[in-house]
Amino acid sequence: MQLTLIGTTIAFLGLGLVTPTGAIISKIRVRGTLLLATALTFFGLVMAAYSTQIWQIFVSLGVCASTGFGLLFAVSVVIIPSWFDTPQDEGSRNVAFGIIMSSTGVSGIIIPCVITQISDRLDMRWAYHILNIIFLLFNIIGCLIITENPTTSKIIKPQQLIKDDGQKARKTDYEGHNSSNSYPNNIPKLSIFYDNPNFLIWFVVGFIRSTVDLIPFIFLPSYATLIGLSPVQGATLITVMSVGATLGPICIGLIADRLGKLNTAILFTAITIFAALFVWTFAYSYHTLLLYALLFGFFGPSYYTLTVSVISDITETSTFSSGVSIAYIANAIGFIVGPIAANAIESFLNIEPYRTHKLACVFVPILSVMLIIILKLRLQSGLMEKV
């Protein structure tokens, strides 16, 4: 349970920091935020290398380093919309977010291999140190090459509210947050829930999806051990899922440009449902689990790849930033709640191990598909139309 909490905390901070990151960027700009994230990651991994107790691992890796990871991811989420803010850029924006999401899969491929190889030859302390050097190198490169859109990065100071012609500037000019390419650095407007039922539906979709989307990544290795597979085979399942998660988001972005974002979300979610129902439910061999890991990794990230584009479509420009912030906060909470709830329900019912986890990966996505279909119909779109 303690290790599960560390994993869910890392995921929680990855999405939960999107909202405060906008405010941080407004104060110290993108490069300053990236340097802060690099420092937190570096010191967190240094402390993790010398940790000897689980609470020390939680503080160093689960809080300090994960805050750095979260800020790095959040910067990309905040910056990308500022470069793709016109209707002509919509297809490119979908692909761009697909590439960003695929980066999480790349890390899932590389990090386990590096840690396994180094820890076998040296020890875990050296594994942390070498991994830290790799992160530091790539983070410094990111600090040097990542830039913000000059249109978005311009800050209007209070004295500039009075323009040269003597007229007061519009309030939206000063705030700089009421466009789809602005940083989400305001307190989210909760009025969006009752002002925009479409957003409320998409919010619920995201929350319930996030409660189950970490379950395979966290529990599939332990399930593999339960059915008699080796720890190495269990770790390989994570690598295979990460390969799928690397390729899937890019394909999702490309297909969404052709079929429509909601249609793509429905299609890919439906495939994950069938994979959980007909593959993982009856998976008692290594090759069957490999198949499920690949299918889930490839088709599973549809919501996270498309959510910013969907929110852009269903909200006004004045509430776009609030919508993105609230959606990611909901996802972050779902990442914490889902795995812990699955374990608690299984313990309470005293049923076959991981039966609850399997069923959750079937029925929760079914509910999300039903809600997406309702959203399509509310947008006055037929089931077969591109939306």
TAFENDA-V25950 format. One record per residue. N is the residue number from 1. RES is the residue in three letters. PSI is psi in whole degrees, -180 to 180 (none if undefined). OMEGA is omega in radians with two decimals (* if undefined). D_LAST is the distance of its C-alpha to the last C-alpha in Angstrom with 1 decimal. Layout:
n=N res=RES psi=PSI omega=OMEGA d_last=D_LAST
n=N res=RES psi=PSI omega=OMEGA d_last=D_LAST
This chain:
n=1 res=MET psi=-38 omega=-3.14 d_last=40.8
n=2 res=GLN psi=-42 omega=3.10 d_last=41.9
n=3 res=LEU psi=-37 omega=3.07 d_last=40.2
n=4 res=THR psi=-41 omega=-3.14 d_last=37.0
n=5 res=LEU psi=-37 omega=3.11 d_last=37.2
n=6 res=ILE psi=-46 omega=3.14 d_last=37.6
n=7 res=GLY psi=-43 omega=-3.14 d_last=34.5
n=8 res=THR psi=-31 omega=3.10 d_last=32.4
n=9 res=THR psi=-40 omega=3.09 d_last=33.9
n=10 res=ILE psi=-46 omega=3.12 d_last=32.9
n=11 res=ALA psi=-38 omega=3.13 d_last=29.2
n=12 res=PHE psi=-47 omega=-3.11 d_last=29.5
n=13 res=LEU psi=-29 omega=3.13 d_last=30.9
n=14 res=GLY psi=-42 omega=-3.14 d_last=28.3
n=15 res=LEU psi=-33 omega=-3.08 d_last=25.5
n=16 res=GLY psi=-20 omega=-3.12 d_last=27.7
n=17 res=LEU psi=-1 omega=3.13 d_last=29.2
n=18 res=VAL psi=-43 omega=-3.11 d_last=26.1
n=19 res=THR psi=-55 omega=3.13 d_last=27.1
n=20 res=PRO psi=-23 omega=3.13 d_last=30.8
n=21 res=THR psi=-38 omega=3.09 d_last=30.2
n=22 res=GLY psi=-43 omega=3.12 d_last=28.9
n=23 res=ALA psi=-38 omega=3.13 d_last=32.1
n=24 res=ILE psi=-43 omega=3.12 d_last=34.2
n=25 res=ILE psi=-38 omega=-3.14 d_last=32.8
n=26 res=SER psi=-26 omega=-3.12 d_last=33.6
n=27 res=LYS psi=-47 omega=-3.02 d_last=37.2
n=28 res=ILE psi=9 omega=3.09 d_last=37.9
n=29 res=ARG psi=176 omega=-3.02 d_last=35.1
n=30 res=VAL psi=-46 omega=-3.08 d_last=33.2
n=31 res=ARG psi=-40 omega=3.10 d_last=36.2
n=32 res=GLY psi=-39 omega=3.12 d_last=38.2
n=33 res=THR psi=-41 omega=3.12 d_last=35.4
n=34 res=LEU psi=-38 omega=3.09 d_last=35.3
n=35 res=LEU psi=-40 omega=3.08 d_last=39.1
n=36 res=LEU psi=-45 omega=3.13 d_last=39.1
n=37 res=ALA psi=-40 omega=3.12 d_last=36.7
n=38 res=THR psi=-42 omega=3.13 d_last=38.8
n=39 res=ALA psi=-45 omega=3.14 d_last=42.0
n=40 res=LEU psi=-42 omega=3.11 d_last=40.6
n=41 res=THR psi=-45 omega=-3.11 d_last=39.5
n=42 res=PHE psi=-52 omega=-3.09 d_last=42.9
n=43 res=PHE psi=-33 omega=3.09 d_last=45.0
n=44 res=GLY psi=-43 omega=3.13 d_last=43.0
n=45 res=LEU psi=-33 omega=3.05 d_last=43.5
n=46 res=VAL psi=-47 omega=3.13 d_last=47.1
n=47 res=MET psi=-37 omega=3.13 d_last=47.7
n=48 res=ALA psi=-35 omega=-3.13 d_last=45.9
n=49 res=ALA psi=-28 omega=-3.10 d_last=48.3
n=50 res=TYR psi=12 omega=3.13 d_last=51.3
n=51 res=SER psi=140 omega=-3.13 d_last=49.9
n=52 res=THR psi=-9 omega=-3.13 d_last=51.9
n=53 res=GLN psi=160 omega=-3.03 d_last=50.4
n=54 res=ILE psi=-35 omega=-3.14 d_last=47.0
n=55 res=TRP psi=-31 omega=3.08 d_last=46.8
n=56 res=GLN psi=-39 omega=3.06 d_last=47.5
n=57 res=ILE psi=-40 omega=-3.13 d_last=44.7
n=58 res=PHE psi=-44 omega=-3.11 d_last=42.4
n=59 res=VAL psi=-46 omega=-3.04 d_last=43.5
n=60 res=SER psi=-51 omega=-3.09 d_last=43.6
n=61 res=LEU psi=-44 omega=-3.06 d_last=40.6
n=62 res=GLY psi=-24 omega=-3.12 d_last=38.5
n=63 res=VAL psi=-61 omega=-3.01 d_last=38.9
n=64 res=CYS psi=-60 omega=-3.12 d_last=40.3
n=65 res=ALA psi=-38 omega=-3.13 d_last=38.8
n=66 res=SER psi=-32 omega=3.04 d_last=35.5
n=67 res=THR psi=-41 omega=3.06 d_last=35.3
n=68 res=GLY psi=-46 omega=3.09 d_last=35.7
n=69 res=PHE psi=-44 omega=-3.11 d_last=33.0
n=70 res=GLY psi=-41 omega=3.12 d_last=30.7
n=71 res=LEU psi=-40 omega=3.11 d_last=31.5
n=72 res=LEU psi=-45 omega=3.11 d_last=30.9
n=73 res=PHE psi=-43 omega=-3.08 d_last=27.5
n=74 res=ALA psi=-35 omega=3.10 d_last=26.7
n=75 res=VAL psi=-43 omega=3.14 d_last=27.9
n=76 res=SER psi=-40 omega=3.13 d_last=25.3
n=77 res=VAL psi=-37 omega=-3.11 d_last=22.5
n=78 res=VAL psi=-37 omega=-3.04 d_last=24.0
n=79 res=ILE psi=-38 omega=-3.02 d_last=24.8
n=80 res=ILE psi=-48 omega=-3.11 d_last=21.6
n=81 res=PRO psi=-26 omega=-3.10 d_last=19.5
n=82 res=SER psi=-20 omega=3.13 d_last=22.6
n=83 res=TRP psi=-10 omega=-3.13 d_last=22.5
n=84 res=PHE psi=73 omega=-2.97 d_last=18.8
n=85 res=ASP psi=14 omega=3.10 d_last=18.5
n=86 res=THR psi=158 omega=3.12 d_last=17.4
n=87 res=PRO psi=-31 omega=3.14 d_last=14.2
n=88 res=GLN psi=-22 omega=-3.10 d_last=15.8
n=89 res=ASP psi=1 omega=-3.00 d_last=16.2
n=90 res=GLU psi=-46 omega=3.14 d_last=12.6
n=91 res=GLY psi=-42 omega=3.12 d_last=12.8
n=92 res=SER psi=-35 omega=3.13 d_last=16.3
n=93 res=ARG psi=-41 omega=3.10 d_last=15.6
n=94 res=ASN psi=-44 omega=3.14 d_last=13.4
n=95 res=VAL psi=-40 omega=3.14 d_last=16.3
n=96 res=ALA psi=-45 omega=3.11 d_last=18.9
n=97 res=PHE psi=-32 omega=3.06 d_last=17.8
n=98 res=GLY psi=-41 omega=3.11 d_last=17.8
n=99 res=ILE psi=-42 omega=3.12 d_last=21.4
n=100 res=ILE psi=-47 omega=-3.13 d_last=22.4
n=101 res=MET psi=-32 omega=-3.14 d_last=21.4
n=102 res=SER psi=-22 omega=-3.14 d_last=23.2
n=103 res=SER psi=-30 omega=3.10 d_last=26.3
n=104 res=THR psi=-33 omega=3.08 d_last=26.8
n=105 res=GLY psi=-38 omega=3.12 d_last=27.1
n=106 res=VAL psi=-43 omega=3.12 d_last=29.6
n=107 res=SER psi=-35 omega=3.11 d_last=31.7
n=108 res=GLY psi=-22 omega=3.08 d_last=31.7
n=109 res=ILE psi=-45 omega=-2.98 d_last=33.1
n=110 res=ILE psi=-47 omega=-3.00 d_last=35.7
n=111 res=ILE psi=-49 omega=3.13 d_last=37.1
n=112 res=PRO psi=-37 omega=3.14 d_last=38.2
n=113 res=CYS psi=-44 omega=-3.14 d_last=39.9
n=114 res=VAL psi=-47 omega=-3.10 d_last=41.7
n=115 res=ILE psi=-42 omega=-3.13 d_last=42.9
n=116 res=THR psi=-48 omega=-3.10 d_last=44.1
n=117 res=GLN psi=-44 omega=-3.08 d_last=46.0
n=118 res=ILE psi=-42 omega=-3.11 d_last=47.6
n=119 res=SER psi=-32 omega=3.10 d_last=48.5
n=120 res=ASP psi=-35 omega=-3.09 d_last=50.1
n=121 res=ARG psi=-34 omega=-3.12 d_last=52.3
n=122 res=LEU psi=-104 omega=3.03 d_last=52.9
n=123 res=ASP psi=176 omega=-3.07 d_last=51.6
n=124 res=MET psi=-31 omega=3.14 d_last=48.6
n=125 res=ARG psi=-45 omega=3.10 d_last=50.0
n=126 res=TRP psi=-32 omega=3.09 d_last=50.0
n=127 res=ALA psi=-44 omega=3.08 d_last=46.5
n=128 res=TYR psi=-43 omega=-3.11 d_last=45.3
n=129 res=HIS psi=-47 omega=-3.11 d_last=47.3
n=130 res=ILE psi=-40 omega=3.08 d_last=46.0
n=131 res=LEU psi=-37 omega=3.13 d_last=42.4
n=132 res=ASN psi=-41 omega=3.12 d_last=43.0
n=133 res=ILE psi=-41 omega=3.12 d_last=44.3
n=134 res=ILE psi=-47 omega=3.11 d_last=41.2
n=135 res=PHE psi=-44 omega=-3.10 d_last=38.9
n=136 res=LEU psi=-42 omega=-3.14 d_last=41.2
n=137 res=LEU psi=-50 omega=-3.11 d_last=41.1
n=138 res=PHE psi=-36 omega=3.12 d_last=37.3
n=139 res=ASN psi=-39 omega=3.10 d_last=36.9
n=140 res=ILE psi=-40 omega=3.08 d_last=39.5
n=141 res=ILE psi=-42 omega=3.11 d_last=37.7
n=142 res=GLY psi=-41 omega=3.12 d_last=34.4
n=143 res=CYS psi=-32 omega=-3.08 d_last=36.5
n=144 res=LEU psi=-33 omega=-2.98 d_last=37.8
n=145 res=ILE psi=-21 omega=-3.11 d_last=34.6
n=146 res=ILE psi=127 omega=3.12 d_last=31.8
n=147 res=THR psi=160 omega=3.11 d_last=31.6
n=148 res=GLU psi=156 omega=3.11 d_last=29.6
n=149 res=ASN psi=124 omega=-3.12 d_last=28.1
n=150 res=PRO psi=-31 omega=3.13 d_last=31.2
n=151 res=THR psi=-41 omega=-3.13 d_last=29.2
n=152 res=THR psi=-35 omega=-3.01 d_last=28.1
n=153 res=SER psi=-9 omega=-3.14 d_last=31.4
n=154 res=LYS psi=124 omega=3.13 d_last=33.6
n=155 res=ILE psi=126 omega=3.10 d_last=35.2
n=156 res=ILE psi=117 omega=-3.09 d_last=36.6
n=157 res=LYS psi=159 omega=-3.10 d_last=39.8
n=158 res=PRO psi=-38 omega=-3.12 d_last=41.2
n=159 res=GLN psi=-15 omega=3.12 d_last=43.8
n=160 res=GLN psi=0 omega=3.12 d_last=41.2
n=161 res=LEU psi=-26 omega=3.08 d_last=40.0
n=162 res=ILE psi=110 omega=-3.07 d_last=42.7
n=163 res=LYS psi=171 omega=-3.09 d_last=41.8
n=164 res=ASP psi=-30 omega=-3.12 d_last=44.5
n=165 res=ASP psi=7 omega=3.08 d_last=44.3
n=166 res=GLY psi=-5 omega=-3.12 d_last=45.2
n=167 res=GLN psi=147 omega=3.12 d_last=41.9
n=168 res=LYS psi=140 omega=3.07 d_last=40.1
n=169 res=ALA psi=154 omega=3.09 d_last=36.9
n=170 res=ARG psi=149 omega=3.13 d_last=33.8
n=171 res=LYS psi=-37 omega=-3.13 d_last=33.3
n=172 res=THR psi=-28 omega=3.09 d_last=29.8
n=173 res=ASP psi=-39 omega=-3.12 d_last=31.6
n=174 res=TYR psi=-43 omega=-3.07 d_last=33.9
n=175 res=GLU psi=-39 omega=3.09 d_last=31.5
n=176 res=GLY psi=18 omega=-3.06 d_last=29.2
n=177 res=HIS psi=0 omega=-2.99 d_last=26.5
n=178 res=ASN psi=40 omega=3.03 d_last=24.3
n=179 res=SER psi=160 omega=-3.04 d_last=21.9
n=180 res=SER psi=-10 omega=3.12 d_last=19.1
n=181 res=ASN psi=20 omega=-3.12 d_last=21.6
n=182 res=SER psi=161 omega=-3.13 d_last=24.3
n=183 res=TYR psi=137 omega=3.14 d_last=25.8
n=184 res=PRO psi=69 omega=-3.06 d_last=25.3
n=185 res=ASN psi=13 omega=2.99 d_last=29.0
n=186 res=ASN psi=162 omega=2.98 d_last=29.2
n=187 res=ILE psi=128 omega=-3.11 d_last=29.7
n=188 res=PRO psi=140 omega=3.14 d_last=26.3
n=189 res=LYS psi=107 omega=-3.10 d_last=26.0
n=190 res=LEU psi=-14 omega=3.11 d_last=25.9
n=191 res=SER psi=-15 omega=3.14 d_last=25.3
n=192 res=ILE psi=-25 omega=-3.10 d_last=21.6
n=193 res=PHE psi=-45 omega=-3.10 d_last=21.7
n=194 res=TYR psi=-15 omega=3.06 d_last=23.0
n=195 res=ASP psi=-24 omega=-3.03 d_last=21.6
n=196 res=ASN psi=89 omega=-3.14 d_last=17.9
n=197 res=PRO psi=-30 omega=3.13 d_last=17.2
n=198 res=ASN psi=-41 omega=3.09 d_last=13.6
n=199 res=PHE psi=-39 omega=3.12 d_last=15.1
n=200 res=LEU psi=-42 omega=3.12 d_last=17.7
n=201 res=ILE psi=-47 omega=-3.12 d_last=15.4
n=202 res=TRP psi=-33 omega=3.06 d_last=13.9
n=203 res=PHE psi=-46 omega=3.14 d_last=17.6
n=204 res=VAL psi=-41 omega=3.09 d_last=18.8
n=205 res=VAL psi=-48 omega=-3.11 d_last=16.4
n=206 res=GLY psi=-41 omega=-3.11 d_last=17.7
n=207 res=PHE psi=-48 omega=-3.09 d_last=21.2
n=208 res=ILE psi=-33 omega=3.07 d_last=21.5
n=209 res=ARG psi=-41 omega=-3.08 d_last=20.0
n=210 res=SER psi=-21 omega=3.12 d_last=22.4
n=211 res=THR psi=-20 omega=-3.10 d_last=25.3
n=212 res=VAL psi=-15 omega=-3.00 d_last=25.1
n=213 res=ASP psi=-17 omega=3.05 d_last=23.7
n=214 res=LEU psi=-14 omega=-3.02 d_last=27.2
n=215 res=ILE psi=-50 omega=3.12 d_last=29.1
n=216 res=PRO psi=-40 omega=-3.12 d_last=29.2
n=217 res=PHE psi=-35 omega=-3.09 d_last=30.1
n=218 res=ILE psi=-41 omega=-2.92 d_last=32.9
n=219 res=PHE psi=-13 omega=-3.10 d_last=34.3
n=220 res=LEU psi=-40 omega=3.09 d_last=33.8
n=221 res=PRO psi=-42 omega=3.13 d_last=37.0
n=222 res=SER psi=-33 omega=3.06 d_last=39.1
n=223 res=TYR psi=-39 omega=3.12 d_last=37.9
n=224 res=ALA psi=-41 omega=3.09 d_last=39.0
n=225 res=THR psi=-37 omega=3.14 d_last=42.3
n=226 res=LEU psi=-38 omega=-3.09 d_last=42.6
n=227 res=ILE psi=10 omega=3.00 d_last=42.4
n=228 res=GLY psi=7 omega=3.11 d_last=45.0
n=229 res=LEU psi=163 omega=-3.10 d_last=43.2
n=230 res=SER psi=159 omega=3.07 d_last=44.6
n=231 res=PRO psi=-34 omega=3.11 d_last=43.2
n=232 res=VAL psi=-42 omega=3.08 d_last=42.6
n=233 res=GLN psi=-38 omega=3.08 d_last=40.4
n=234 res=GLY psi=-41 omega=3.11 d_last=38.5
n=235 res=ALA psi=-33 omega=3.11 d_last=38.0
n=236 res=THR psi=-33 omega=3.11 d_last=36.8
n=237 res=LEU psi=-40 omega=3.10 d_last=34.0
n=238 res=ILE psi=-41 omega=3.12 d_last=32.7
n=239 res=THR psi=-43 omega=3.14 d_last=33.1
n=240 res=VAL psi=-42 omega=3.07 d_last=31.1
n=241 res=MET psi=-38 omega=3.14 d_last=28.3
n=242 res=SER psi=-36 omega=3.05 d_last=28.4
n=243 res=VAL psi=-46 omega=3.08 d_last=28.2
n=244 res=GLY psi=-41 omega=-3.13 d_last=25.0
n=245 res=ALA psi=-17 omega=3.06 d_last=23.7
n=246 res=THR psi=-43 omega=-3.08 d_last=24.7
n=247 res=LEU psi=-36 omega=-3.02 d_last=22.9
n=248 res=GLY psi=-52 omega=-3.08 d_last=19.8
n=249 res=PRO psi=-37 omega=3.11 d_last=18.1
n=250 res=ILE psi=-44 omega=3.10 d_last=18.5
n=251 res=CYS psi=-38 omega=3.11 d_last=17.0
n=252 res=ILE psi=-45 omega=3.12 d_last=14.0
n=253 res=GLY psi=-41 omega=3.14 d_last=13.5
n=254 res=LEU psi=-44 omega=-3.11 d_last=14.1
n=255 res=ILE psi=-37 omega=3.12 d_last=11.9
n=256 res=ALA psi=-33 omega=3.11 d_last=8.8
n=257 res=ASP psi=-25 omega=-3.13 d_last=9.7
n=258 res=ARG psi=-46 omega=-3.03 d_last=9.7
n=259 res=LEU psi=-20 omega=-3.00 d_last=7.3
n=260 res=GLY psi=150 omega=-3.04 d_last=4.4
n=261 res=LYS psi=-47 omega=-3.12 d_last=5.8
n=262 res=LEU psi=-38 omega=3.09 d_last=5.6
n=263 res=ASN psi=-42 omega=3.13 d_last=6.3
n=264 res=THR psi=-41 omega=3.12 d_last=8.8
n=265 res=ALA psi=-41 omega=3.12 d_last=10.2
n=266 res=ILE psi=-47 omega=-3.10 d_last=10.8
n=267 res=LEU psi=-50 omega=-3.07 d_last=12.4
n=268 res=PHE psi=-37 omega=3.09 d_last=14.5
n=269 res=THR psi=-39 omega=3.12 d_last=15.6
n=270 res=ALA psi=-38 omega=3.13 d_last=16.7
n=271 res=ILE psi=-38 omega=3.09 d_last=18.8
n=272 res=THR psi=-33 omega=3.09 d_last=20.5
n=273 res=ILE psi=-49 omega=3.14 d_last=21.3
n=274 res=PHE psi=-35 omega=3.11 d_last=23.0
n=275 res=ALA psi=-42 omega=3.13 d_last=24.7
n=276 res=ALA psi=-39 omega=-3.06 d_last=26.2
n=277 res=LEU psi=-42 omega=-3.01 d_last=27.2
n=278 res=PHE psi=-10 omega=3.14 d_last=28.7
n=279 res=VAL psi=-61 omega=-3.09 d_last=29.8
n=280 res=TRP psi=-36 omega=-3.12 d_last=30.8
n=281 res=THR psi=-34 omega=-3.10 d_last=32.2
n=282 res=PHE psi=23 omega=-3.08 d_last=34.6
n=283 res=ALA psi=104 omega=3.08 d_last=35.1
n=284 res=TYR psi=20 omega=3.09 d_last=38.8
n=285 res=SER psi=161 omega=-3.08 d_last=39.2
n=286 res=TYR psi=-45 omega=-3.08 d_last=38.4
n=287 res=HIS psi=-35 omega=3.10 d_last=36.5
n=288 res=THR psi=-41 omega=3.10 d_last=34.2
n=289 res=LEU psi=-37 omega=3.07 d_last=33.5
n=290 res=LEU psi=-41 omega=3.13 d_last=32.8
n=291 res=LEU psi=-45 omega=3.13 d_last=30.2
n=292 res=TYR psi=-42 omega=-3.14 d_last=28.5
n=293 res=ALA psi=-42 omega=3.14 d_last=28.8
n=294 res=LEU psi=-44 omega=-3.13 d_last=27.1
n=295 res=LEU psi=-45 omega=-3.13 d_last=24.2
n=296 res=PHE psi=-43 omega=3.14 d_last=23.6
n=297 res=GLY psi=-37 omega=-3.09 d_last=24.0
n=298 res=PHE psi=-45 omega=-3.01 d_last=21.6
n=299 res=PHE psi=-14 omega=-3.03 d_last=18.7
n=300 res=GLY psi=-33 omega=-3.00 d_last=19.5
n=301 res=PRO psi=19 omega=-3.02 d_last=18.4
n=302 res=SER psi=-44 omega=-3.10 d_last=14.6
n=303 res=TYR psi=-47 omega=-3.03 d_last=14.4
n=304 res=TYR psi=-28 omega=3.10 d_last=16.8
n=305 res=THR psi=-34 omega=-2.98 d_last=15.4
n=306 res=LEU psi=-9 omega=-2.92 d_last=11.9
n=307 res=THR psi=-41 omega=-3.12 d_last=13.2
n=308 res=VAL psi=-41 omega=3.13 d_last=14.4
n=309 res=SER psi=-40 omega=3.13 d_last=11.3
n=310 res=VAL psi=-44 omega=3.13 d_last=9.4
n=311 res=ILE psi=-37 omega=3.08 d_last=12.6
n=312 res=SER psi=-34 omega=-3.12 d_last=12.8
n=313 res=ASP psi=-32 omega=-2.98 d_last=9.7
n=314 res=ILE psi=1 omega=3.12 d_last=11.1
n=315 res=THR psi=161 omega=3.00 d_last=14.7
n=316 res=GLU psi=161 omega=-3.13 d_last=17.2
n=317 res=THR psi=-30 omega=-3.12 d_last=19.1
n=318 res=SER psi=-18 omega=-3.11 d_last=22.1
n=319 res=THR psi=4 omega=-3.10 d_last=20.6
n=320 res=PHE psi=-50 omega=-3.11 d_last=18.4
n=321 res=SER psi=-41 omega=3.09 d_last=21.5
n=322 res=SER psi=-41 omega=-3.14 d_last=22.4
n=323 res=GLY psi=-46 omega=3.13 d_last=19.0
n=324 res=VAL psi=-45 omega=-3.12 d_last=19.2
n=325 res=SER psi=-48 omega=-3.11 d_last=22.8
n=326 res=ILE psi=-40 omega=-3.13 d_last=22.5
n=327 res=ALA psi=-44 omega=-3.12 d_last=19.7
n=328 res=TYR psi=-34 omega=3.05 d_last=22.0
n=329 res=ILE psi=-42 omega=3.12 d_last=25.0
n=330 res=ALA psi=-42 omega=3.10 d_last=23.6
n=331 res=ASN psi=-43 omega=-3.12 d_last=22.8
n=332 res=ALA psi=-42 omega=3.11 d_last=26.3
n=333 res=ILE psi=-40 omega=3.11 d_last=27.9
n=334 res=GLY psi=-38 omega=3.12 d_last=26.0
n=335 res=PHE psi=-35 omega=3.12 d_last=27.5
n=336 res=ILE psi=-46 omega=-3.01 d_last=30.9
n=337 res=VAL psi=-44 omega=-2.98 d_last=30.7
n=338 res=GLY psi=-61 omega=-3.11 d_last=29.1
n=339 res=PRO psi=-40 omega=3.14 d_last=31.7
n=340 res=ILE psi=-42 omega=3.12 d_last=34.6
n=341 res=ALA psi=-39 omega=3.13 d_last=33.5
n=342 res=ALA psi=-43 omega=3.10 d_last=33.2
n=343 res=ASN psi=-42 omega=-3.11 d_last=36.7
n=344 res=ALA psi=-43 omega=3.14 d_last=38.1
n=345 res=ILE psi=-41 omega=3.13 d_last=36.8
n=346 res=GLU psi=-42 omega=3.12 d_last=38.2
n=347 res=SER psi=-37 omega=-3.12 d_last=41.5
n=348 res=PHE psi=-42 omega=-3.09 d_last=41.7
n=349 res=LEU psi=-20 omega=3.13 d_last=41.0
n=350 res=ASN psi=52 omega=-3.13 d_last=43.2
n=351 res=ILE psi=-177 omega=3.14 d_last=41.2
n=352 res=GLU psi=134 omega=-3.12 d_last=40.7
n=353 res=PRO psi=133 omega=3.08 d_last=39.8
n=354 res=TYR psi=6 omega=3.06 d_last=36.1
n=355 res=ARG psi=-42 omega=3.11 d_last=35.2
n=356 res=THR psi=-41 omega=-3.11 d_last=33.5
n=357 res=HIS psi=-41 omega=3.12 d_last=31.5
n=358 res=LYS psi=-47 omega=-3.12 d_last=30.3
n=359 res=LEU psi=-37 omega=3.12 d_last=29.3
n=360 res=ALA psi=-38 omega=-3.14 d_last=27.5
n=361 res=CYS psi=-7 omega=3.07 d_last=25.3
n=362 res=VAL psi=-56 omega=-2.94 d_last=24.5
n=363 res=PHE psi=-33 omega=3.11 d_last=24.1
n=364 res=VAL psi=-46 omega=3.05 d_last=22.6
n=365 res=PRO psi=-31 omega=3.07 d_last=19.4
n=366 res=ILE psi=-44 omega=3.10 d_last=19.3
n=367 res=LEU psi=-39 omega=-3.14 d_last=19.3
n=368 res=SER psi=-38 omega=3.09 d_last=16.4
n=369 res=VAL psi=-42 omega=3.12 d_last=14.3
n=370 res=MET psi=-41 omega=3.13 d_last=15.3
n=371 res=LEU psi=-37 omega=3.10 d_last=14.4
n=372 res=ILE psi=-38 omega=3.09 d_last=10.8
n=373 res=ILE psi=-42 omega=3.08 d_last=10.6
n=374 res=ILE psi=-41 omega=3.11 d_last=12.4
n=375 res=LEU psi=-42 omega=3.09 d_last=10.1
n=376 res=LYS psi=-45 omega=-3.12 d_last=7.2
n=377 res=LEU psi=-35 omega=3.11 d_last=10.1
n=378 res=ARG psi=-29 omega=3.09 d_last=11.4
n=379 res=LEU psi=13 omega=3.11 d_last=8.6
n=380 res=GLN psi=44 omega=3.13 d_last=9.9
n=381 res=SER psi=135 omega=3.04 d_last=7.2
n=382 res=GLY psi=161 omega=-3.09 d_last=9.0
n=383 res=LEU psi=-28 omega=-3.08 d_last=9.0
n=384 res=MET psi=-1 omega=-3.11 d_last=8.8
n=385 res=GLU psi=154 omega=3.13 d_last=6.2
n=386 res=LYS psi=113 omega=3.09 d_last=3.8
n=387 res=VAL psi=none omega=* d_last=0.0
